[in-house]
């Protein structure tokens, strides 16, 4: 997979986990005090950044498997915060709901101890512009 991360994702410390080509990777984000919102909790923006990055990673993995390399442009990202993210490592993984020729619809979940108990979810819609 193309594991290029944005400079924002790199500055946050996001790590791309091992995965097989075409599968969505699990991303991890170790806790750092710069990511703390209120005492003992992740800042919502850090969680949103992890979710968005996981969405793009899932989409890039699928597109690489199809040998497609479009420019990705966000249409919208909607985040639902479900429970407090405690000050420990967090994980996220994206899932492609629909992959069209020009648009992709994604669902992403972030969790800490148990993937079945997400701390936040997101829905993303992405425009894909093929190189000319």
C-alpha positions in Angstrom: 0.0 0.0 0.0 1.0 3.5 -0.6 1.7 4.6 3.0 2.2 8.3 2.4 0.8 10.2 5.3 0.1 13.9 5.2 2.4 16.2 7.1 -0.4 16.7 9.6 -0.7 12.9 10.2 3.0 12.6 10.6 3.2 15.4 13.0 0.5 13.8 15.1 2.5 10.5 15.2 0.0 8.3 13.4 1.4 4.9 12.6 0.2 2.7 9.7 -0.1 -1.0 10.8 0.8 -4.1 8.8 -1.9 -5.2 6.4 -2.2 -7.1 3.1 -2.6 -5.2 -0.2 -6.1 -4.1 -0.9 -7.1 -4.4 2.8 -7.7 -1.4 4.9 -4.9 -0.9 7.4 -5.4 -0.3 11.1 -3.9 3.1 12.1 -2.7 3.7 15.6 -2.0 6.9 17.4 0.0 6.8 20.7 -1.2 9.3 23.3 0.8 12.5 23.7 0.0 15.3 26.1 -0.3 17.7 23.1 -3.3 15.7 22.0 -5.1 16.2 25.4 -8.3 18.2 25.5 -9.7 18.3 29.0 -7.6 16.5 31.6 -7.6 12.7 31.0 -9.2 12.9 27.6 -8.2 13.1 23.9 -9.0 16.4 22.1 -11.8 15.9 19.6 -9.7 17.3 16.8 -7.0 14.6 17.3 -9.6 11.9 17.1 -11.1 13.5 14.0 -7.7 13.6 12.4 -7.1 10.0 13.1 -10.5 9.1 11.6 -9.9 11.1 8.5 -6.4 9.7 8.0 -7.8 6.1 8.4 -10.4 6.8 5.8 -7.9 8.0 3.3 -5.6 5.0 4.1 -8.5 2.6 3.4 -9.3 4.3 0.1 -5.7 4.5 -1.0 -5.2 0.8 -0.3 -8.2 -0.2 -2.4 -7.2 2.1 -5.2 -3.6 0.8 -5.2 -5.0 -2.7 -5.6 -6.9 -1.5 -8.7 -3.8 0.4 -10.0 -5.7 3.7 -9.7 -3.9 6.8 -8.5 -6.4 9.7 -8.5 -6.1 12.9 -6.5 -8.4 12.7 -3.5 -10.5 15.7 -2.6 -12.8 15.7 0.5 -16.4 16.4 -0.1 -17.4 16.1 3.5 -16.4 14.4 6.8 -18.9 13.9 9.6 -17.7 12.7 13.0 -19.8 11.2 15.8 -18.2 11.2 19.2 -19.6 8.2 21.1 -17.6 8.1 24.3 -14.6 9.7 25.9 -11.2 8.8 24.5 -9.0 8.2 27.5 -5.3 9.1 27.5 -4.0 5.9 25.9 -3.3 4.6 22.4 -6.2 4.8 20.0 -6.8 2.9 16.7 -8.9 3.5 13.6 -9.8 1.6 10.5 -11.8 2.7 7.4 -14.2 0.7 5.4 -15.3 1.5 1.8 -19.1 1.6 1.6 -19.2 2.4 -2.1 -16.4 2.9 -4.6 -17.4 4.5 -7.8 -15.5 6.0 -10.7 -15.5 9.6 -9.3 -16.8 9.3 -5.8 -16.1 7.1 -2.7 -18.2 6.7 0.4 -16.4 5.6 3.6 -17.2 4.6 7.1 -14.5 4.8 9.8 -14.4 3.7 13.4 -11.9 4.6 16.2 -11.5 2.6 19.4 -9.1 2.1 22.2 -9.3 -1.3 24.0 -12.0 -3.1 22.1 -12.8 -2.6 18.3 -16.5 -3.5 19.2 -16.7 -0.4 21.5 -15.8 2.6 19.3 -15.1 5.9 20.8 -16.0 7.7 17.6 -17.1 7.0 14.1 -17.0 9.1 10.9 -18.6 9.1 7.4 -16.5 10.5 4.5 -17.4 11.3 0.9 -14.4 11.8 -1.3 -14.1 13.0 -4.9 -11.5 11.2 -7.0 -9.9 13.1 -9.8 -7.9 11.0 -12.2 -4.7 12.4 -13.7 -5.1 13.6 -17.3 
